[in-house]
Amino acid sequence: MLSRTADHLFWMARYTERAENTARMLDVNHQSALLPQSADVAALGWQGLLSISDLLPAYTARHGEVAPAKVLDFMAKDPANPWSIVACLQAARENARAVRGALNTEAWEIQNQTWLEVHRLLASGALESDPAHFFEWVKFRSHLSRGATVGTMLQDEALHFMRLGMFLERADNTARLLDVKFHAAPSDGWGAATAQDQDHDYYHWSAVLLSVSGFETYRKVYRDVITPERVAELLILRADMPRSLHACLQEVMGHLGMLDGSPSAETQRHAGQLLAHLKFMRIDEIFTNGLHAYLTQFLERVNDLGARISRDFLVPSAV
């Protein structure tokens, strides 16, 4: 496969996943903002959402004080913000259009229809009138795109590059989410002193789980109260949790293996080391050494892995 074609497929999948992740975070923040809380606590939630994507400086330069309506507009509708939903869907559609011949009809039409429909929805005021419904629509379109590619496309290199992009983006987002949310925890992260703090902790960690569709999974796995260390364990080390770091790296390693070749041997070695670390690490060891340090190192390593994949297979100028 031509490196340019692989590059477009890789980034098409990354941008589609990024749009879904942005919708998930906005949805949970919007729902959490409806709970009784002080204005300062609510503002911290929206600041954290911007921090996850390193967009707080860009937002404040353009809009000044953090306000829910402005953050929603910036993260959903602003085409100048590369993490906004509309910008991600546009980039996904443009990458798909560039390699129309490598996609089957179903995969292409979903990308194209999503791009056309999001403009109609935003023009009709769907975001302002019912944000939750709009975010559910974005997530559904991402599910539809993923299902069409896996369920209808030939299981060849094109699909492997798309899956690589998707799981790298998902791992990056989960690590960022955990890092920011642990810093913003209402208590010290290890238990609350008062009943009010316990309520805040419960809603905080429930929101984190809901943002990755992990609330029901947590209940099934642990059958107990929600604690920060178990949330971290679920989203970092559980191989059976679809959005965990372990599950994402396991998929990345598998798809890299399907693209086996001498130029990628070193890249596979780095991916294998990162996967082995997740496979055999324990959550108490991570907390002992510092969760922030661990996640910062993980983000550096997964971004280095993405750069190695680009260098081995994709267009050198890809960013």
C-alpha positions, 0 to 999 in steps of 0.5 A, a space after each residue: 500500500 502507498 504510504 500516502 494512502 495509509 496515512 489518510 486512512 490512519 488519520 481518518 480513523 484518528 479524527 473520527 475517534 477524536 470527535 467521539 472522545 470530545 463528544 463524550 467529555 462534553 456530554 459528561 461535563 454538561 450532565 455534571 454541570 446540572 448537579 448542585 454545586 458552586 460556581 467555582 467547582 463547575 468552572 473547574 470542571 470546564 477548565 479540566 475539559 480544556 486541559 485534557 486537550 491542552 486547549 486552555 491557553 488557546 481558549 482563554 486567548 480567544 474567549 477569556 473567562 471560562 464559561 460553559 456556553 463558550 466552552 461548548 461552542 469552542 469544543 463543538 463548533 469552532 473550526 479553528 480548534 483542531 480538537 472541536 467536533 466539527 473540525 475533527 469530522 471535517 478532517 476525517 471526511 477530507 482524509 476519506 475523500 482523498 482515498 475514496 478508492 481504498 474505502 468501500 461504499 458503506 465506509 465512505 458514505 458514513 463519513 460523507 453523510 456525517 459531515 453533511 449532517 453535522 452542519 445541518 444539526 449545528 445550523 438548526 441549533 441542535 447543540 444549544 437546544 439539546 446538547 445531550 442528544 447532539 453528543 449522542 448523535 456524534 457517538 452513534 456516527 462514530 460507532 456506525 463508522 467503526 462498525 461499517 469498516 470492521 463489518 464490511 471491509 476486506 481485512 487487509 492493510 487498509 483496515 489495519 491502518 485504520 484500527 492502528 489510528 483509532 486505538 492510538 487516539 483512544 489510548 492517548 485520550 484515556 491517559 489524558 482524561 485520567 491524569 486531569 481528573 485525578 488532579 481535579 478530584 474533590 478529595 485527596 483521591 483516597 477517601 473523603 472526610 465528610 458526607 458532602 465530600 463523599 457525594 462529590 467524589 462519587 459523582 466525580 468518579 462516576 462522571 469519569 467512568 461514564 465518559 468512557 462507557 465504564 460505569 456499568 463495567 465497573 459495577 460488574 467487575 468490582 461490585 463495590 463502591 467507586 474508589 479512585 484506585 479501582 477506577 485507575 486500575 480499570 482504565 489502565 490495566 484491565 485488558 477486558 475494558 475496551 477503552 483501557 490503556 492495556 486493551 488499546 496497546 494490545 490492539 495496536 500490537 496485534 495490528 502492527 503484527 499484521 503489517 510485519 516487515 523489517 522497517 517496523 521491527 523496532 517499532 514492534 519492539 517498542 509497542 511490545 515493551 509498552 504492552 508488557 509493562 501494562 500487562 504485568 504492572 500492578 495498580 499499587 506500584 503505579 500509585 506508589 511511584 506517582 500516577 501523574 508521572 506514570 501517565 506522563 511517561 505513558 503519553 510520551 511513549 505512546 506519542 513516540 510510538 505514533 511517530 515511529 509508525 508514521 516514520 515506518 509506514 506513513 507520509 513523513 510530514 504527517 503530524 
